[in-house]
């Protein structure tokens, strides 16, 4: 197995573990929708949140992923 493939598997595992530990419903939903490449405007409409609120949640997710060991 190549080094690149191992690193990709490691990143996937970090993200899965992070997602499994999320307790905030909005963060879990946003992670799922972003991973499925749903446009941000659609996410805001689906969840009834503002674009600013979405950005705040995305920052919280990014911080959590970095703390979990993922390099963004």
C-alpha positions as CSV (number, residue, x, y, z in Angstrom):
1,X,0.0,0.0,0.0
2,X,1.4,3.4,-1.0
3,X,2.1,6.2,1.5
4,X,-0.5,8.4,-0.2
5,X,-3.1,5.7,0.1
6,X,-2.3,5.2,3.8
7,X,-2.6,8.9,4.4
8,X,-6.0,9.0,2.7
9,X,-7.3,6.1,4.8
10,X,-6.0,7.8,7.9
11,X,-7.8,11.1,7.0
12,X,-11.1,9.1,6.4
13,X,-10.8,7.4,9.7
14,X,-10.2,10.7,11.6
15,X,-13.3,12.2,9.9
16,X,-15.4,9.2,10.7
17,X,-14.4,9.2,14.3
18,X,-15.0,12.9,14.6
19,X,-18.5,12.6,13.0
20,X,-19.4,9.7,15.3
21,X,-18.5,11.8,18.4
22,X,-20.5,14.8,17.4
23,X,-23.4,15.4,19.7
24,X,-24.7,18.7,18.2
25,X,-27.5,17.9,15.8
26,X,-26.8,20.9,13.5
27,X,-23.1,20.1,13.3
28,X,-23.8,16.4,12.4
29,X,-26.4,17.5,9.7
30,X,-24.1,20.1,8.2
31,X,-21.2,17.7,8.1
32,X,-23.3,15.1,6.3
33,X,-24.7,17.7,3.8
34,X,-21.3,19.2,3.1
35,X,-19.8,15.8,2.5
36,X,-22.6,15.2,-0.1
37,X,-21.7,18.6,-1.7
38,X,-25.0,20.2,-1.0
39,X,-24.7,23.9,-1.7
40,X,-24.5,26.2,1.3
41,X,-27.5,28.2,0.3
42,X,-29.5,25.0,0.3
43,X,-28.2,23.9,3.7
44,X,-29.3,27.3,5.1
45,X,-32.8,26.8,3.7
46,X,-33.0,23.2,4.9
47,X,-32.0,24.1,8.5
48,X,-33.6,27.5,8.6
49,X,-30.3,29.2,9.6
50,X,-28.5,32.3,8.3
51,X,-25.3,32.2,6.2
52,X,-23.5,33.7,9.2
53,X,-24.7,30.9,11.5
54,X,-23.6,28.3,8.9
55,X,-20.1,29.9,8.8
56,X,-19.9,29.8,12.5
57,X,-20.8,26.1,12.6
58,X,-18.3,25.3,9.8
59,X,-15.6,27.0,11.9
60,X,-16.5,24.9,14.9
61,X,-16.4,21.8,12.8
62,X,-13.0,22.8,11.3
63,X,-11.6,23.4,14.8
64,X,-12.9,20.0,16.0
65,X,-11.3,18.3,13.0
66,X,-8.0,19.9,13.6
67,X,-8.1,19.0,17.3
68,X,-8.8,15.4,16.1
69,X,-5.6,15.4,14.2
70,X,-6.8,16.3,10.7
71,X,-4.7,18.8,8.8
72,X,-7.0,21.1,6.9
